[in-house]
């Protein structure tokens, strides 16, 4: 009986560690994508990714889309 209890604890720890790793990967994803694509506001995308993930996840897909948005380069004549 003790072996089954030990196995249950090991499975529980593995599940918790996996959930934490997924949470961290999802929090880092929008900022990493924005930084990699040269987004002008990659810091804001990073903060937005973490904030929306921690406080409800509802707007996280919107921040992920924001990370992929391409902004046209500024023309020197339009400054």
Phi and psi restraints in degrees (range 20) as a CNS / XPLOR table:
assign (resid 1 and name C) (resid 2 and name N)
       (resid 2 and name CA) (resid 2 and name C) 1.0 -68.9 20.0 2
assign (resid 2 and name N) (resid 2 and name CA)
       (resid 2 and name C) (resid 3 and name N) 1.0 -32.2 20.0 2
assign (resid 2 and name C) (resid 3 and name N)
       (resid 3 and name CA) (resid 3 and name C) 1.0 -65.2 20.0 2
assign (resid 3 and name N) (resid 3 and name CA)
       (resid 3 and name C) (resid 4 and name N) 1.0 -38.7 20.0 2
assign (resid 3 and name C) (resid 4 and name N)
       (resid 4 and name CA) (resid 4 and name C) 1.0 -66.3 20.0 2
assign (resid 4 and name N) (resid 4 and name CA)
       (resid 4 and name C) (resid 5 and name N) 1.0 -39.6 20.0 2
assign (resid 4 and name C) (resid 5 and name N)
       (resid 5 and name CA) (resid 5 and name C) 1.0 -65.0 20.0 2
assign (resid 5 and name N) (resid 5 and name CA)
       (resid 5 and name C) (resid 6 and name N) 1.0 -41.9 20.0 2
assign (resid 5 and name C) (resid 6 and name N)
       (resid 6 and name CA) (resid 6 and name C) 1.0 -63.6 20.0 2
assign (resid 6 and name N) (resid 6 and name CA)
       (resid 6 and name C) (resid 7 and name N) 1.0 -43.2 20.0 2
assign (resid 6 and name C) (resid 7 and name N)
       (resid 7 and name CA) (resid 7 and name C) 1.0 -62.5 20.0 2
assign (resid 7 and name N) (resid 7 and name CA)
       (resid 7 and name C) (resid 8 and name N) 1.0 -39.3 20.0 2
assign (resid 7 and name C) (resid 8 and name N)
       (resid 8 and name CA) (resid 8 and name C) 1.0 -64.1 20.0 2
assign (resid 8 and name N) (resid 8 and name CA)
       (resid 8 and name C) (resid 9 and name N) 1.0 -40.9 20.0 2
assign (resid 8 and name C) (resid 9 and name N)
       (resid 9 and name CA) (resid 9 and name C) 1.0 -65.6 20.0 2
assign (resid 9 and name N) (resid 9 and name CA)
       (resid 9 and name C) (resid 10 and name N) 1.0 -40.7 20.0 2
assign (resid 9 and name C) (resid 10 and name N)
       (resid 10 and name CA) (resid 10 and name C) 1.0 -63.1 20.0 2
assign (resid 10 and name N) (resid 10 and name CA)
       (resid 10 and name C) (resid 11 and name N) 1.0 -44.2 20.0 2
assign (resid 10 and name C) (resid 11 and name N)
       (resid 11 and name CA) (resid 11 and name C) 1.0 -63.0 20.0 2
assign (resid 11 and name N) (resid 11 and name CA)
       (resid 11 and name C) (resid 12 and name N) 1.0 -41.9 20.0 2
assign (resid 11 and name C) (resid 12 and name N)
       (resid 12 and name CA) (resid 12 and name C) 1.0 -62.0 20.0 2
assign (resid 12 and name N) (resid 12 and name CA)
       (resid 12 and name C) (resid 13 and name N) 1.0 -43.2 20.0 2
assign (resid 12 and name C) (resid 13 and name N)
       (resid 13 and name CA) (resid 13 and name C) 1.0 -65.0 20.0 2
assign (resid 13 and name N) (resid 13 and name CA)
       (resid 13 and name C) (resid 14 and name N) 1.0 -42.0 20.0 2
assign (resid 13 and name C) (resid 14 and name N)
       (resid 14 and name CA) (resid 14 and name C) 1.0 -63.7 20.0 2
assign (resid 14 and name N) (resid 14 and name CA)
       (resid 14 and name C) (resid 15 and name N) 1.0 -41.7 20.0 2
assign (resid 14 and name C) (resid 15 and name N)
       (resid 15 and name CA) (resid 15 and name C) 1.0 -64.7 20.0 2
assign (resid 15 and name N) (resid 15 and name CA)
       (resid 15 and name C) (resid 16 and name N) 1.0 -43.0 20.0 2
assign (resid 15 and name C) (resid 16 and name N)
       (resid 16 and name CA) (resid 16 and name C) 1.0 -65.0 20.0 2
assign (resid 16 and name N) (resid 16 and name CA)
       (resid 16 and name C) (resid 17 and name N) 1.0 -44.0 20.0 2
assign (resid 16 and name C) (resid 17 and name N)
       (resid 17 and name CA) (resid 17 and name C) 1.0 -64.6 20.0 2
assign (resid 17 and name N) (resid 17 and name CA)
       (resid 17 and name C) (resid 18 and name N) 1.0 -37.9 20.0 2
assign (resid 17 and name C) (resid 18 and name N)
       (resid 18 and name CA) (resid 18 and name C) 1.0 -65.7 20.0 2
assign (resid 18 and name N) (resid 18 and name CA)
       (resid 18 and name C) (resid 19 and name N) 1.0 -42.3 20.0 2
assign (resid 18 and name C) (resid 19 and name N)
       (resid 19 and name CA) (resid 19 and name C) 1.0 -63.1 20.0 2
assign (resid 19 and name N) (resid 19 and name CA)
       (resid 19 and name C) (resid 20 and name N) 1.0 -40.4 20.0 2
assign (resid 19 and name C) (resid 20 and name N)
       (resid 20 and name CA) (resid 20 and name C) 1.0 -66.0 20.0 2
assign (resid 20 and name N) (resid 20 and name CA)
       (resid 20 and name C) (resid 21 and name N) 1.0 -39.6 20.0 2
assign (resid 20 and name C) (resid 21 and name N)
       (resid 21 and name CA) (resid 21 and name C) 1.0 -65.8 20.0 2
assign (resid 21 and name N) (resid 21 and name CA)
       (resid 21 and name C) (resid 22 and name N) 1.0 -39.4 20.0 2
assign (resid 21 and name C) (resid 22 and name N)
       (resid 22 and name CA) (resid 22 and name C) 1.0 -65.9 20.0 2
assign (resid 22 and name N) (resid 22 and name CA)
       (resid 22 and name C) (resid 23 and name N) 1.0 -42.0 20.0 2
assign (resid 22 and name C) (resid 23 and name N)
       (resid 23 and name CA) (resid 23 and name C) 1.0 -60.2 20.0 2
assign (resid 23 and name N) (resid 23 and name CA)
       (resid 23 and name C) (resid 24 and name N) 1.0 -45.5 20.0 2
assign (resid 23 and name C) (resid 24 and name N)
       (resid 24 and name CA) (resid 24 and name C) 1.0 -66.6 20.0 2
assign (resid 24 and name N) (resid 24 and name CA)
       (resid 24 and name C) (resid 25 and name N) 1.0 -41.0 20.0 2
assign (resid 24 and name C) (resid 25 and name N)
       (resid 25 and name CA) (resid 25 and name C) 1.0 -63.7 20.0 2
assign (resid 25 and name N) (resid 25 and name CA)
       (resid 25 and name C) (resid 26 and name N) 1.0 -41.6 20.0 2
assign (resid 25 and name C) (resid 26 and name N)
       (resid 26 and name CA) (resid 26 and name C) 1.0 -67.4 20.0 2
assign (resid 26 and name N) (resid 26 and name CA)
       (resid 26 and name C) (resid 27 and name N) 1.0 -35.1 20.0 2
assign (resid 26 and name C) (resid 27 and name N)
       (resid 27 and name CA) (resid 27 and name C) 1.0 -69.0 20.0 2
assign (resid 27 and name N) (resid 27 and name CA)
       (resid 27 and name C) (resid 28 and name N) 1.0 -34.7 20.0 2
assign (resid 27 and name C) (resid 28 and name N)
       (resid 28 and name CA) (resid 28 and name C) 1.0 -83.0 20.0 2
assign (resid 28 and name N) (resid 28 and name CA)
       (resid 28 and name C) (resid 29 and name N) 1.0 -22.2 20.0 2
assign (resid 28 and name C) (resid 29 and name N)
       (resid 29 and name CA) (resid 29 and name C) 1.0 -58.5 20.0 2
assign (resid 29 and name N) (resid 29 and name CA)
       (resid 29 and name C) (resid 30 and name N) 1.0 -52.8 20.0 2
assign (resid 29 and name C) (resid 30 and name N)
       (resid 30 and name CA) (resid 30 and name C) 1.0 -60.9 20.0 2
assign (resid 30 and name N) (resid 30 and name CA)
       (resid 30 and name C) (resid 31 and name N) 1.0 -41.3 20.0 2
assign (resid 30 and name C) (resid 31 and name N)
       (resid 31 and name CA) (resid 31 and name C) 1.0 -65.8 20.0 2
assign (resid 31 and name N) (resid 31 and name CA)
       (resid 31 and name C) (resid 32 and name N) 1.0 -40.0 20.0 2
assign (resid 31 and name C) (resid 32 and name N)
       (resid 32 and name CA) (resid 32 and name C) 1.0 -65.2 20.0 2
assign (resid 32 and name N) (resid 32 and name CA)
       (resid 32 and name C) (resid 33 and name N) 1.0 -43.3 20.0 2
assign (resid 32 and name C) (resid 33 and name N)
       (resid 33 and name CA) (resid 33 and name C) 1.0 -64.0 20.0 2
assign (resid 33 and name N) (resid 33 and name CA)
       (resid 33 and name C) (resid 34 and name N) 1.0 -44.5 20.0 2
assign (resid 33 and name C) (resid 34 and name N)
       (resid 34 and name CA) (resid 34 and name C) 1.0 -63.5 20.0 2
assign (resid 34 and name N) (resid 34 and name CA)
       (resid 34 and name C) (resid 35 and name N) 1.0 -42.5 20.0 2
assign (resid 34 and name C) (resid 35 and name N)
       (resid 35 and name CA) (resid 35 and name C) 1.0 -64.8 20.0 2
assign (resid 35 and name N) (resid 35 and name CA)
       (resid 35 and name C) (resid 36 and name N) 1.0 -41.8 20.0 2
assign (resid 35 and name C) (resid 36 and name N)
       (resid 36 and name CA) (resid 36 and name C) 1.0 -65.9 20.0 2
assign (resid 36 and name N) (resid 36 and name CA)
       (resid 36 and name C) (resid 37 and name N) 1.0 -34.7 20.0 2
assign (resid 36 and name C) (resid 37 and name N)
       (resid 37 and name CA) (resid 37 and name C) 1.0 -88.1 20.0 2
assign (resid 37 and name N) (resid 37 and name CA)
       (resid 37 and name C) (resid 38 and name N) 1.0 -0.4 20.0 2
assign (resid 37 and name C) (resid 38 and name N)
       (resid 38 and name CA) (resid 38 and name C) 1.0 73.8 20.0 2
assign (resid 38 and name N) (resid 38 and name CA)
       (resid 38 and name C) (resid 39 and name N) 1.0 35.5 20.0 2
assign (resid 38 and name C) (resid 39 and name N)
       (resid 39 and name CA) (resid 39 and name C) 1.0 -65.5 20.0 2
assign (resid 39 and name N) (resid 39 and name CA)
       (resid 39 and name C) (resid 40 and name N) 1.0 135.5 20.0 2
assign (resid 39 and name C) (resid 40 and name N)
       (resid 40 and name CA) (resid 40 and name C) 1.0 -66.1 20.0 2
assign (resid 40 and name N) (resid 40 and name CA)
       (resid 40 and name C) (resid 41 and name N) 1.0 -23.4 20.0 2
assign (resid 40 and name C) (resid 41 and name N)
       (resid 41 and name CA) (resid 41 and name C) 1.0 -119.4 20.0 2
assign (resid 41 and name N) (resid 41 and name CA)
       (resid 41 and name C) (resid 42 and name N) 1.0 48.7 20.0 2
assign (resid 41 and name C) (resid 42 and name N)
       (resid 42 and name CA) (resid 42 and name C) 1.0 -65.5 20.0 2
assign (resid 42 and name N) (resid 42 and name CA)
       (resid 42 and name C) (resid 43 and name N) 1.0 -28.5 20.0 2
assign (resid 42 and name C) (resid 43 and name N)
       (resid 43 and name CA) (resid 43 and name C) 1.0 -66.0 20.0 2
assign (resid 43 and name N) (resid 43 and name CA)
       (resid 43 and name C) (resid 44 and name N) 1.0 -40.8 20.0 2
assign (resid 43 and name C) (resid 44 and name N)
       (resid 44 and name CA) (resid 44 and name C) 1.0 -67.0 20.0 2
assign (resid 44 and name N) (resid 44 and name CA)
       (resid 44 and name C) (resid 45 and name N) 1.0 -37.0 20.0 2
assign (resid 44 and name C) (resid 45 and name N)
       (resid 45 and name CA) (resid 45 and name C) 1.0 -65.5 20.0 2
assign (resid 45 and name N) (resid 45 and name CA)
       (resid 45 and name C) (resid 46 and name N) 1.0 -39.4 20.0 2
assign (resid 45 and name C) (resid 46 and name N)
       (resid 46 and name CA) (resid 46 and name C) 1.0 -62.6 20.0 2
assign (resid 46 and name N) (resid 46 and name CA)
       (resid 46 and name C) (resid 47 and name N) 1.0 -48.8 20.0 2
assign (resid 46 and name C) (resid 47 and name N)
       (resid 47 and name CA) (resid 47 and name C) 1.0 -64.3 20.0 2
assign (resid 47 and name N) (resid 47 and name CA)
       (resid 47 and name C) (resid 48 and name N) 1.0 -41.6 20.0 2
assign (resid 47 and name C) (resid 48 and name N)
       (resid 48 and name CA) (resid 48 and name C) 1.0 -63.3 20.0 2
assign (resid 48 and name N) (resid 48 and name CA)
       (resid 48 and name C) (resid 49 and name N) 1.0 -38.3 20.0 2
assign (resid 48 and name C) (resid 49 and name N)
       (resid 49 and name CA) (resid 49 and name C) 1.0 -62.3 20.0 2
assign (resid 49 and name N) (resid 49 and name CA)
       (resid 49 and name C) (resid 50 and name N) 1.0 -46.9 20.0 2
assign (resid 49 and name C) (resid 50 and name N)
       (resid 50 and name CA) (resid 50 and name C) 1.0 -68.1 20.0 2
assign (resid 50 and name N) (resid 50 and name CA)
       (resid 50 and name C) (resid 51 and name N) 1.0 -43.9 20.0 2
assign (resid 50 and name C) (resid 51 and name N)
       (resid 51 and name CA) (resid 51 and name C) 1.0 -64.0 20.0 2
assign (resid 51 and name N) (resid 51 and name CA)
       (resid 51 and name C) (resid 52 and name N) 1.0 -45.3 20.0 2
assign (resid 51 and name C) (resid 52 and name N)
       (resid 52 and name CA) (resid 52 and name C) 1.0 -71.1 20.0 2
assign (resid 52 and name N) (resid 52 and name CA)
       (resid 52 and name C) (resid 53 and name N) 1.0 -30.1 20.0 2
assign (resid 52 and name C) (resid 53 and name N)
       (resid 53 and name CA) (resid 53 and name C) 1.0 -69.9 20.0 2
assign (resid 53 and name N) (resid 53 and name CA)
       (resid 53 and name C) (resid 54 and name N) 1.0 -41.2 20.0 2
assign (resid 53 and name C) (resid 54 and name N)
       (resid 54 and name CA) (resid 54 and name C) 1.0 -72.9 20.0 2
assign (resid 54 and name N) (resid 54 and name CA)
       (resid 54 and name C) (resid 55 and name N) 1.0 -39.5 20.0 2
assign (resid 54 and name C) (resid 55 and name N)
       (resid 55 and name CA) (resid 55 and name C) 1.0 -100.8 20.0 2
assign (resid 55 and name N) (resid 55 and name CA)
       (resid 55 and name C) (resid 56 and name N) 1.0 29.6 20.0 2
assign (resid 55 and name C) (resid 56 and name N)
       (resid 56 and name CA) (resid 56 and name C) 1.0 138.2 20.0 2
assign (resid 56 and name N) (resid 56 and name CA)
       (resid 56 and name C) (resid 57 and name N) 1.0 -14.1 20.0 2
assign (resid 56 and name C) (resid 57 and name N)
       (resid 57 and name CA) (resid 57 and name C) 1.0 67.3 20.0 2
assign (resid 57 and name N) (resid 57 and name CA)
       (resid 57 and name C) (resid 58 and name N) 1.0 -9.6 20.0 2
assign (resid 57 and name C) (resid 58 and name N)
       (resid 58 and name CA) (resid 58 and name C) 1.0 -65.5 20.0 2
assign (resid 58 and name N) (resid 58 and name CA)
       (resid 58 and name C) (resid 59 and name N) 1.0 -42.5 20.0 2
assign (resid 58 and name C) (resid 59 and name N)
       (resid 59 and name CA) (resid 59 and name C) 1.0 -93.1 20.0 2
assign (resid 59 and name N) (resid 59 and name CA)
       (resid 59 and name C) (resid 60 and name N) 1.0 1.8 20.0 2
assign (resid 59 and name C) (resid 60 and name N)
       (resid 60 and name CA) (resid 60 and name C) 1.0 -59.7 20.0 2
assign (resid 60 and name N) (resid 60 and name CA)
       (resid 60 and name C) (resid 61 and name N) 1.0 -42.4 20.0 2
assign (resid 60 and name C) (resid 61 and name N)
       (resid 61 and name CA) (resid 61 and name C) 1.0 -61.3 20.0 2
assign (resid 61 and name N) (resid 61 and name CA)
       (resid 61 and name C) (resid 62 and name N) 1.0 -32.8 20.0 2
assign (resid 61 and name C) (resid 62 and name N)
       (resid 62 and name CA) (resid 62 and name C) 1.0 -66.2 20.0 2
assign (resid 62 and name N) (resid 62 and name CA)
       (resid 62 and name C) (resid 63 and name N) 1.0 -39.4 20.0 2
assign (resid 62 and name C) (resid 63 and name N)
       (resid 63 and name CA) (resid 63 and name C) 1.0 -67.5 20.0 2
assign (resid 63 and name N) (resid 63 and name CA)
       (resid 63 and name C) (resid 64 and name N) 1.0 -35.7 20.0 2
assign (resid 63 and name C) (resid 64 and name N)
       (resid 64 and name CA) (resid 64 and name C) 1.0 -64.8 20.0 2
assign (resid 64 and name N) (resid 64 and name CA)
       (resid 64 and name C) (resid 65 and name N) 1.0 -40.6 20.0 2
assign (resid 64 and name C) (resid 65 and name N)
       (resid 65 and name CA) (resid 65 and name C) 1.0 -64.2 20.0 2
assign (resid 65 and name N) (resid 65 and name CA)
       (resid 65 and name C) (resid 66 and name N) 1.0 -40.7 20.0 2
assign (resid 65 and name C) (resid 66 and name N)
       (resid 66 and name CA) (resid 66 and name C) 1.0 -59.8 20.0 2
assign (resid 66 and name N) (resid 66 and name CA)
       (resid 66 and name C) (resid 67 and name N) 1.0 -34.1 20.0 2
assign (resid 66 and name C) (resid 67 and name N)
       (resid 67 and name CA) (resid 67 and name C) 1.0 -65.5 20.0 2
assign (resid 67 and name N) (resid 67 and name CA)
       (resid 67 and name C) (resid 68 and name N) 1.0 -27.5 20.0 2
assign (resid 67 and name C) (resid 68 and name N)
       (resid 68 and name CA) (resid 68 and name C) 1.0 -92.0 20.0 2
assign (resid 68 and name N) (resid 68 and name CA)
       (resid 68 and name C) (resid 69 and name N) 1.0 -8.0 20.0 2
assign (resid 68 and name C) (resid 69 and name N)
       (resid 69 and name CA) (resid 69 and name C) 1.0 -69.2 20.0 2
assign (resid 69 and name N) (resid 69 and name CA)
       (resid 69 and name C) (resid 70 and name N) 1.0 129.4 20.0 2
assign (resid 69 and name C) (resid 70 and name N)
       (resid 70 and name CA) (resid 70 and name C) 1.0 -96.4 20.0 2
assign (resid 70 and name N) (resid 70 and name CA)
       (resid 70 and name C) (resid 71 and name N) 1.0 132.1 20.0 2
assign (resid 70 and name C) (resid 71 and name N)
       (resid 71 and name CA) (resid 71 and name C) 1.0 -102.6 20.0 2
assign (resid 71 and name N) (resid 71 and name CA)
       (resid 71 and name C) (resid 72 and name N) 1.0 136.9 20.0 2
assign (resid 71 and name C) (resid 72 and name N)
       (resid 72 and name CA) (resid 72 and name C) 1.0 -67.6 20.0 2
assign (resid 72 and name N) (resid 72 and name CA)
       (resid 72 and name C) (resid 73 and name N) 1.0 148.8 20.0 2
assign (resid 72 and name C) (resid 73 and name N)
       (resid 73 and name CA) (resid 73 and name C) 1.0 -69.0 20.0 2
assign (resid 73 and name N) (resid 73 and name CA)
       (resid 73 and name C) (resid 74 and name N) 1.0 142.5 20.0 2
assign (resid 73 and name C) (resid 74 and name N)
       (resid 74 and name CA) (resid 74 and name C) 1.0 -72.2 20.0 2
assign (resid 74 and name N) (resid 74 and name CA)
       (resid 74 and name C) (resid 75 and name N) 1.0 136.3 20.0 2
assign (resid 74 and name C) (resid 75 and name N)
       (resid 75 and name CA) (resid 75 and name C) 1.0 -87.0 20.0 2
assign (resid 75 and name N) (resid 75 and name CA)
       (resid 75 and name C) (resid 76 and name N) 1.0 138.4 20.0 2
assign (resid 75 and name C) (resid 76 and name N)
       (resid 76 and name CA) (resid 76 and name C) 1.0 -61.4 20.0 2
assign (resid 76 and name N) (resid 76 and name CA)
       (resid 76 and name C) (resid 77 and name N) 1.0 -30.9 20.0 2
assign (resid 76 and name C) (resid 77 and name N)
       (resid 77 and name CA) (resid 77 and name C) 1.0 -73.8 20.0 2
assign (resid 77 and name N) (resid 77 and name CA)
       (resid 77 and name C) (resid 78 and name N) 1.0 -23.0 20.0 2
assign (resid 77 and name C) (resid 78 and name N)
       (resid 78 and name CA) (resid 78 and name C) 1.0 -89.9 20.0 2
assign (resid 78 and name N) (resid 78 and name CA)
       (resid 78 and name C) (resid 79 and name N) 1.0 -0.1 20.0 2
